Amino acid sequence: MPKILLIEDEAKMAKLLVNDLKLEGFSVETAADGQAGLEKASSGSWDLLILDVGLPKLDGYEVCRALRAQGSRVPILMLTAKSQDTDKIVGFQVGVDDYLTKPFNVLELVARVKALLRRAPSAGDVPAYTQGAWKIDFRRQEAWKGKEPIALTSKEFQILQYLIAHRDQVVGREQFLRDLWQYEELPSTRTVDNQVASLRRKLGWDEKSKGAKILTIHNSGYRFVD
Ligand code: CA
């Protein structure tokens, strides 16, 4: 049963959402301000956070920024009363995964929650990968083909780990930007293409390779198969 932490100061809204999410089979706990929410989020193990922007003590952005600074990769769905794009950019910069603007339909909330949970099993779950002569250690950031070290950049390690964690799924360029760059450097999707091309070249995992390979899915992104 996926565990959700709902950080929302409006009691009525919180109660409504807890009921709906429980009906969908989620286990839900709540916190009513940013400080309590941050403490609960940092101390427990959660599959997803639903985080209101306007909160007493610490606002939603501050909570999110603090969690990411602690290294938490928990998916975060932010609830906002505003629909301005500037708010979304701030949110993505601090590491929010998705947004929902109030007032919203509960069915839409549930759909977003499910989508985030599907995407969630994350790169951190893949500490290492071995395939034929290739050996990749993501914790130490070392890659080898037989006895030959392969010099990958830290971003290339991240991309590869992310692709392997999402193996057999198409990973879109926007998804890479959101999860690995978090829009911090405002790169273009072209940056993703260049990094993937370099990774493929260094490993030799192109479309024609027999074992592991990184496929280009036309107009959508990339897929790792082995
Ligand atoms: Ca609020």
py3Dmol code that shows the C-alpha trace and the ligand (Angstrom):
import py3Dmol

protein = """\
ATOM      1  CA  MET A   1       0.000   0.000   0.000  1.00  0.00           C
ATOM      2  CA  PRO A   2       1.720   3.239  -1.117  1.00  0.00           C
ATOM      3  CA  LYS A   3       2.297   5.719   1.723  1.00  0.00           C
ATOM      4  CA  ILE A   4       1.416   9.321   1.084  1.00  0.00           C
ATOM      5  CA  LEU A   5       2.138  12.328   3.264  1.00  0.00           C
ATOM      6  CA  LEU A   6      -0.279  15.200   2.738  1.00  0.00           C
ATOM      7  CA  ILE A   7       0.954  18.591   3.927  1.00  0.00           C
ATOM      8  CA  GLU A   8      -2.039  20.928   3.861  1.00  0.00           C
ATOM      9  CA  ASP A   9      -3.155  23.555   6.361  1.00  0.00           C
ATOM     10  CA  GLU A  10      -6.829  23.758   5.364  1.00  0.00           C
ATOM     11  CA  ALA A  11      -8.435  21.129   7.573  1.00  0.00           C
ATOM     12  CA  LYS A  12     -11.511  20.681   5.397  1.00  0.00           C
ATOM     13  CA  MET A  13      -9.485  20.200   2.253  1.00  0.00           C
ATOM     14  CA  ALA A  14      -7.121  17.790   4.029  1.00  0.00           C
ATOM     15  CA  LYS A  15      -9.983  15.689   5.328  1.00  0.00           C
ATOM     16  CA  LEU A  16     -11.581  15.467   1.913  1.00  0.00           C
ATOM     17  CA  LEU A  17      -8.346  14.431   0.242  1.00  0.00           C
ATOM     18  CA  VAL A  18      -7.504  11.870   2.914  1.00  0.00           C
ATOM     19  CA  ASN A  19     -10.903  10.234   2.400  1.00  0.00           C
ATOM     20  CA  ASP A  20     -10.571  10.121  -1.351  1.00  0.00           C
ATOM     21  CA  LEU A  21      -7.023   8.818  -1.300  1.00  0.00           C
ATOM     22  CA  LYS A  22      -7.898   6.129   1.234  1.00  0.00           C
ATOM     23  CA  LEU A  23     -10.757   5.001  -0.976  1.00  0.00           C
ATOM     24  CA  GLU A  24      -8.184   4.571  -3.737  1.00  0.00           C
ATOM     25  CA  GLY A  25      -6.171   2.261  -1.503  1.00  0.00           C
ATOM     26  CA  PHE A  26      -3.455   4.627  -0.321  1.00  0.00           C
ATOM     27  CA  SER A  27      -2.259   4.970   3.223  1.00  0.00           C
ATOM     28  CA  VAL A  28      -2.312   8.677   4.090  1.00  0.00           C
ATOM     29  CA  GLU A  29      -0.957  10.774   6.921  1.00  0.00           C
ATOM     30  CA  THR A  30      -1.170  14.512   7.262  1.00  0.00           C
ATOM     31  CA  ALA A  31       0.710  17.516   8.574  1.00  0.00           C
ATOM     32  CA  ALA A  32      -0.893  20.944   8.942  1.00  0.00           C
ATOM     33  CA  ASP A  33       2.085  23.276   8.571  1.00  0.00           C
ATOM     34  CA  GLY A  34       5.386  23.408   6.752  1.00  0.00           C
ATOM     35  CA  GLN A  35       7.604  22.771   9.754  1.00  0.00           C
ATOM     36  CA  ALA A  36       5.663  19.723  10.937  1.00  0.00           C
ATOM     37  CA  GLY A  37       5.450  18.523   7.348  1.00  0.00           C
ATOM     38  CA  LEU A  38       9.191  18.773   6.831  1.00  0.00           C
ATOM     39  CA  GLU A  39       9.893  16.886  10.053  1.00  0.00           C
ATOM     40  CA  LYS A  40       7.448  14.141   9.188  1.00  0.00           C
ATOM     41  CA  ALA A  41       8.702  13.920   5.613  1.00  0.00           C
ATOM     42  CA  SER A  42      12.338  13.657   6.740  1.00  0.00           C
ATOM     43  CA  SER A  43      11.735  11.088   9.441  1.00  0.00           C
ATOM     44  CA  GLY A  44       9.403   8.634   7.719  1.00  0.00           C
ATOM     45  CA  SER A  45       9.605   6.630   4.543  1.00  0.00           C
ATOM     46  CA  TRP A  46       7.099   7.914   2.005  1.00  0.00           C
ATOM     47  CA  ASP A  47       6.207   6.965  -1.531  1.00  0.00           C
ATOM     48  CA  LEU A  48       4.842  10.396  -2.349  1.00  0.00           C
ATOM     49  CA  LEU A  49       4.276  13.844  -0.888  1.00  0.00           C
ATOM     50  CA  ILE A  50       1.327  16.095  -1.638  1.00  0.00           C
ATOM     51  CA  LEU A  51       2.429  19.549  -0.654  1.00  0.00           C
ATOM     52  CA  ASP A  52       0.400  22.732  -0.499  1.00  0.00           C
ATOM     53  CA  VAL A  53       2.262  25.910  -1.471  1.00  0.00           C
ATOM     54  CA  GLY A  54       0.680  28.283   1.034  1.00  0.00           C
ATOM     55  CA  LEU A  55       1.498  26.901   4.483  1.00  0.00           C
ATOM     56  CA  PRO A  56       2.193  28.425   7.908  1.00  0.00           C
ATOM     57  CA  LYS A  57       5.761  28.409   9.282  1.00  0.00           C
ATOM     58  CA  LEU A  58       7.474  27.168   6.106  1.00  0.00           C
ATOM     59  CA  ASP A  59       5.867  27.441   2.690  1.00  0.00           C
ATOM     60  CA  GLY A  60       5.712  24.565   0.233  1.00  0.00           C
ATOM     61  CA  TYR A  61       8.757  25.755  -1.733  1.00  0.00           C
ATOM     62  CA  GLU A  62      10.873  25.902   1.410  1.00  0.00           C
ATOM     63  CA  VAL A  63       9.782  22.425   2.446  1.00  0.00           C
ATOM     64  CA  CYS A  64      10.623  21.065  -0.987  1.00  0.00           C
ATOM     65  CA  ARG A  65      13.977  22.822  -1.154  1.00  0.00           C
ATOM     66  CA  ALA A  66      14.932  21.521   2.297  1.00  0.00           C
ATOM     67  CA  LEU A  67      13.979  17.939   1.412  1.00  0.00           C
ATOM     68  CA  ARG A  68      15.956  17.971  -1.821  1.00  0.00           C
ATOM     69  CA  ALA A  69      18.910  19.476   0.016  1.00  0.00           C
ATOM     70  CA  GLN A  70      18.785  16.464   2.352  1.00  0.00           C
ATOM     71  CA  GLY A  71      19.003  14.248  -0.718  1.00  0.00           C
ATOM     72  CA  SER A  72      15.388  13.079  -0.680  1.00  0.00           C
ATOM     73  CA  ARG A  73      14.117  11.976  -4.093  1.00  0.00           C
ATOM     74  CA  VAL A  74      10.528  11.330  -2.992  1.00  0.00           C
ATOM     75  CA  PRO A  75       8.060  12.385  -5.710  1.00  0.00           C
ATOM     76  CA  ILE A  76       6.368  15.664  -4.803  1.00  0.00           C
ATOM     77  CA  LEU A  77       3.038  16.846  -6.145  1.00  0.00           C
ATOM     78  CA  MET A  78       2.480  20.485  -5.312  1.00  0.00           C
ATOM     79  CA  LEU A  79      -0.910  22.079  -4.823  1.00  0.00           C
ATOM     80  CA  THR A  80      -1.139  25.714  -5.730  1.00  0.00           C
ATOM     81  CA  ALA A  81      -3.894  28.275  -5.818  1.00  0.00           C
ATOM     82  CA  LYS A  82      -2.161  30.163  -8.582  1.00  0.00           C
ATOM     83  CA  SER A  83      -1.690  29.141 -12.155  1.00  0.00           C
ATOM     84  CA  GLN A  84       1.078  31.501 -13.185  1.00  0.00           C
ATOM     85  CA  ASP A  85       3.957  29.934 -15.007  1.00  0.00           C
ATOM     86  CA  THR A  86       6.472  31.771 -12.846  1.00  0.00           C
ATOM     87  CA  ASP A  87       5.332  29.773  -9.840  1.00  0.00           C
ATOM     88  CA  LYS A  88       5.795  26.565 -11.769  1.00  0.00           C
ATOM     89  CA  ILE A  89       9.321  27.536 -12.719  1.00  0.00           C
ATOM     90  CA  VAL A  90      10.182  28.268  -9.080  1.00  0.00           C
ATOM     91  CA  GLY A  91       8.649  24.924  -8.147  1.00  0.00           C
ATOM     92  CA  PHE A  92      10.620  22.961 -10.707  1.00  0.00           C
ATOM     93  CA  GLN A  93      13.773  24.773  -9.628  1.00  0.00           C
ATOM     94  CA  VAL A  94      13.322  23.605  -6.061  1.00  0.00           C
ATOM     95  CA  GLY A  95      12.545  20.048  -7.189  1.00  0.00           C
ATOM     96  CA  VAL A  96       8.754  19.694  -7.454  1.00  0.00           C
ATOM     97  CA  ASP A  97       7.734  16.837  -9.755  1.00  0.00           C
ATOM     98  CA  ASP A  98       4.237  17.895 -10.703  1.00  0.00           C
ATOM     99  CA  TYR A  99       1.603  20.540 -10.067  1.00  0.00           C
ATOM    100  CA  LEU A 100      -2.081  20.773  -9.534  1.00  0.00           C
ATOM    101  CA  THR A 101      -3.900  24.089  -9.413  1.00  0.00           C
ATOM    102  CA  LYS A 102      -6.748  24.571  -6.943  1.00  0.00           C
ATOM    103  CA  PRO A 103      -9.609  24.077  -7.324  1.00  0.00           C
ATOM    104  CA  PHE A 104      -9.089  20.667  -8.883  1.00  0.00           C
ATOM    105  CA  ASN A 105     -11.072  17.547  -9.498  1.00  0.00           C
ATOM    106  CA  VAL A 106     -10.204  14.731  -7.090  1.00  0.00           C
ATOM    107  CA  LEU A 107     -10.099  12.280  -9.978  1.00  0.00           C
ATOM    108  CA  GLU A 108      -7.379  14.362 -11.511  1.00  0.00           C
ATOM    109  CA  LEU A 109      -5.435  14.373  -8.265  1.00  0.00           C
ATOM    110  CA  VAL A 110      -5.647  10.591  -8.081  1.00  0.00           C
ATOM    111  CA  ALA A 111      -4.530  10.266 -11.705  1.00  0.00           C
ATOM    112  CA  ARG A 112      -1.494  12.500 -11.071  1.00  0.00           C
ATOM    113  CA  VAL A 113      -0.612  10.595  -7.910  1.00  0.00           C
ATOM    114  CA  LYS A 114      -0.732   7.282  -9.762  1.00  0.00           C
ATOM    115  CA  ALA A 115       1.359   8.645 -12.616  1.00  0.00           C
ATOM    116  CA  LEU A 116       4.025   9.884 -10.204  1.00  0.00           C
ATOM    117  CA  LEU A 117       4.096   6.579  -8.349  1.00  0.00           C
ATOM    118  CA  ARG A 118       4.535   4.695 -11.617  1.00  0.00           C
ATOM    119  CA  ARG A 119       7.497   6.849 -12.452  1.00  0.00           C
ATOM    120  CA  ALA A 120       8.914   6.722  -8.985  1.00  0.00           C
ATOM    121  CA  PRO A 121      11.080   3.561  -8.607  1.00  0.00           C
ATOM    122  CA  SER A 122      14.122   5.566  -8.860  1.00  0.00           C
ATOM    123  CA  ALA A 123      17.687   5.699  -9.917  1.00  0.00           C
ATOM    124  CA  GLY A 124      18.853   5.252  -6.334  1.00  0.00           C
ATOM    125  CA  ASP A 125      17.526   1.690  -6.495  1.00  0.00           C
ATOM    126  CA  VAL A 126      20.202   0.795  -9.038  1.00  0.00           C
ATOM    127  CA  PRO A 127      23.588   0.813  -7.281  1.00  0.00           C
ATOM    128  CA  ALA A 128      25.402  -1.129  -9.993  1.00  0.00           C
ATOM    129  CA  TYR A 129      24.919  -2.767 -13.361  1.00  0.00           C
ATOM    130  CA  THR A 130      26.753  -5.605 -15.070  1.00  0.00           C
ATOM    131  CA  GLN A 131      26.291  -6.759 -18.628  1.00  0.00           C
ATOM    132  CA  GLY A 132      28.814  -8.946 -20.449  1.00  0.00           C
ATOM    133  CA  ALA A 133      32.199  -7.252 -20.109  1.00  0.00           C
ATOM    134  CA  TRP A 134      30.671  -4.019 -18.818  1.00  0.00           C
ATOM    135  CA  LYS A 135      30.583  -3.192 -15.187  1.00  0.00           C
ATOM    136  CA  ILE A 136      29.133   0.058 -13.894  1.00  0.00           C
ATOM    137  CA  ASP A 137      29.335   1.067 -10.258  1.00  0.00           C
ATOM    138  CA  PHE A 138      27.047   4.049  -9.737  1.00  0.00           C
ATOM    139  CA  ARG A 139      27.968   4.626  -6.097  1.00  0.00           C
ATOM    140  CA  ARG A 140      31.682   4.956  -6.851  1.00  0.00           C
ATOM    141  CA  GLN A 141      31.044   6.408 -10.305  1.00  0.00           C
ATOM    142  CA  GLU A 142      33.278   3.888 -12.007  1.00  0.00           C
ATOM    143  CA  ALA A 143      32.730   2.160 -15.320  1.00  0.00           C
ATOM    144  CA  TRP A 144      34.729  -0.644 -16.865  1.00  0.00           C
ATOM    145  CA  LYS A 145      34.730  -2.710 -19.990  1.00  0.00           C
ATOM    146  CA  GLY A 146      36.835  -5.702 -18.992  1.00  0.00           C
ATOM    147  CA  LYS A 147      39.966  -4.096 -17.558  1.00  0.00           C
ATOM    148  CA  GLU A 148      39.541  -0.855 -19.463  1.00  0.00           C
ATOM    149  CA  PRO A 149      38.114   2.016 -17.441  1.00  0.00           C
ATOM    150  CA  ILE A 150      35.516   4.116 -19.227  1.00  0.00           C
ATOM    151  CA  ALA A 151      35.573   7.786 -18.322  1.00  0.00           C
ATOM    152  CA  LEU A 152      31.980   8.886 -17.825  1.00  0.00           C
ATOM    153  CA  THR A 153      31.000  12.282 -16.496  1.00  0.00           C
ATOM    154  CA  SER A 154      28.861  12.492 -13.402  1.00  0.00           C
ATOM    155  CA  LYS A 155      25.875  13.563 -15.513  1.00  0.00           C
ATOM    156  CA  GLU A 156      26.421  10.564 -17.796  1.00  0.00           C
ATOM    157  CA  PHE A 157      26.382   8.257 -14.775  1.00  0.00           C
ATOM    158  CA  GLN A 158      23.124   9.873 -13.662  1.00  0.00           C
ATOM    159  CA  ILE A 159      21.524   9.507 -17.091  1.00  0.00           C
ATOM    160  CA  LEU A 160      22.565   5.885 -17.405  1.00  0.00           C
ATOM    161  CA  GLN A 161      21.372   5.032 -13.904  1.00  0.00           C
ATOM    162  CA  TYR A 162      18.062   6.734 -14.582  1.00  0.00           C
ATOM    163  CA  LEU A 163      17.622   4.868 -17.880  1.00  0.00           C
ATOM    164  CA  ILE A 164      18.377   1.533 -16.238  1.00  0.00           C
ATOM    165  CA  ALA A 165      15.981   2.283 -13.352  1.00  0.00           C
ATOM    166  CA  HIS A 166      13.304   2.931 -15.975  1.00  0.00           C
ATOM    167  CA  ARG A 167      14.314   0.085 -18.261  1.00  0.00           C
ATOM    168  CA  ASP A 168      11.863  -0.909 -20.974  1.00  0.00           C
ATOM    169  CA  GLN A 169      10.072   2.423 -20.567  1.00  0.00           C
ATOM    170  CA  VAL A 170      10.428   5.383 -22.862  1.00  0.00           C
ATOM    171  CA  VAL A 171      12.046   8.239 -20.972  1.00  0.00           C
ATOM    172  CA  GLY A 172      11.174  11.578 -22.523  1.00  0.00           C
ATOM    173  CA  ARG A 173      13.633  14.459 -22.834  1.00  0.00           C
ATOM    174  CA  GLU A 174      11.436  16.659 -20.640  1.00  0.00           C
ATOM    175  CA  GLN A 175      11.392  13.956 -17.993  1.00  0.00           C
ATOM    176  CA  PHE A 176      15.191  13.899 -17.972  1.00  0.00           C
ATOM    177  CA  LEU A 177      15.307  17.657 -17.606  1.00  0.00           C
ATOM    178  CA  ARG A 178      12.805  17.628 -14.806  1.00  0.00           C
ATOM    179  CA  ASP A 179      14.379  14.774 -12.847  1.00  0.00           C
ATOM    180  CA  LEU A 180      18.081  15.120 -13.540  1.00  0.00           C
ATOM    181  CA  TRP A 181      18.539  18.800 -14.250  1.00  0.00           C
ATOM    182  CA  GLN A 182      15.509  20.063 -12.369  1.00  0.00           C
ATOM    183  CA  TYR A 183      15.621  23.015 -14.714  1.00  0.00           C
ATOM    184  CA  GLU A 184      18.429  24.457 -12.628  1.00  0.00           C
ATOM    185  CA  GLU A 185      20.688  25.311 -15.541  1.00  0.00           C
ATOM    186  CA  LEU A 186      17.787  25.757 -17.940  1.00  0.00           C
ATOM    187  CA  PRO A 187      19.313  23.496 -20.579  1.00  0.00           C
ATOM    188  CA  SER A 188      17.465  22.575 -23.743  1.00  0.00           C
ATOM    189  CA  THR A 189      16.311  19.125 -24.760  1.00  0.00           C
ATOM    190  CA  ARG A 190      19.290  19.262 -27.139  1.00  0.00           C
ATOM    191  CA  THR A 191      21.543  19.002 -24.066  1.00  0.00           C
ATOM    192  CA  VAL A 192      19.908  15.677 -23.259  1.00  0.00           C
ATOM    193  CA  ASP A 193      20.499  14.427 -26.805  1.00  0.00           C
ATOM    194  CA  ASN A 194      24.159  15.390 -26.675  1.00  0.00           C
ATOM    195  CA  GLN A 195      24.711  13.694 -23.329  1.00  0.00           C
ATOM    196  CA  VAL A 196      22.981  10.501 -24.436  1.00  0.00           C
ATOM    197  CA  ALA A 197      24.973  10.466 -27.677  1.00  0.00           C
ATOM    198  CA  SER A 198      28.211  10.793 -25.745  1.00  0.00           C
ATOM    199  CA  LEU A 199      27.211   8.075 -23.299  1.00  0.00           C
ATOM    200  CA  ARG A 200      26.317   5.731 -26.119  1.00  0.00           C
ATOM    201  CA  ARG A 201      29.586   6.396 -27.897  1.00  0.00           C
ATOM    202  CA  LYS A 202      31.709   5.781 -24.791  1.00  0.00           C
ATOM    203  CA  LEU A 203      29.940   2.536 -23.921  1.00  0.00           C
ATOM    204  CA  GLY A 204      29.348   1.377 -27.466  1.00  0.00           C
ATOM    205  CA  TRP A 205      25.694   0.804 -26.598  1.00  0.00           C
ATOM    206  CA  ASP A 206      24.196   2.005 -29.828  1.00  0.00           C
ATOM    207  CA  GLU A 207      21.152   0.718 -31.694  1.00  0.00           C
ATOM    208  CA  LYS A 208      23.132  -2.122 -33.229  1.00  0.00           C
ATOM    209  CA  SER A 209      24.770  -3.407 -30.068  1.00  0.00           C
ATOM    210  CA  LYS A 210      23.884  -6.970 -29.072  1.00  0.00           C
ATOM    211  CA  GLY A 211      23.476  -6.714 -25.274  1.00  0.00           C
ATOM    212  CA  ALA A 212      22.620  -3.478 -23.560  1.00  0.00           C
ATOM    213  CA  LYS A 213      21.614  -0.579 -25.737  1.00  0.00           C
ATOM    214  CA  ILE A 214      20.057   2.842 -25.559  1.00  0.00           C
ATOM    215  CA  LEU A 215      17.396   3.170 -28.222  1.00  0.00           C
ATOM    216  CA  THR A 216      16.126   6.436 -29.625  1.00  0.00           C
ATOM    217  CA  ILE A 217      12.346   6.501 -29.747  1.00  0.00           C
ATOM    218  CA  HIS A 218      11.372   8.883 -32.483  1.00  0.00           C
ATOM    219  CA  ASN A 219       9.726  12.071 -31.231  1.00  0.00           C
ATOM    220  CA  SER A 220       9.586  10.867 -27.626  1.00  0.00           C
ATOM    221  CA  GLY A 221      12.913  10.081 -25.992  1.00  0.00           C
ATOM    222  CA  TYR A 222      15.060   7.110 -25.088  1.00  0.00           C
ATOM    223  CA  ARG A 223      14.664   3.571 -23.945  1.00  0.00           C
ATOM    224  CA  PHE A 224      17.187   1.262 -22.316  1.00  0.00           C
ATOM    225  CA  VAL A 225      16.951  -2.433 -23.181  1.00  0.00           C
ATOM    226  CA  ASP A 226      19.175  -5.397 -22.460  1.00  0.00           C
TER     227      ASP A 226
END
"""
ligand_1 = """\
1
CA
Ca -2.822 26.572 2.166
"""
view = py3Dmol.view(width=600, height=400)
view.addModel(protein, "pdb")
view.setStyle({"model": 0}, {"cartoon": {"style": "trace"}})
view.addModel(ligand_1, "xyz")
view.setStyle({"model": 1}, {"stick": {}})
view.zoomTo()
view.show()
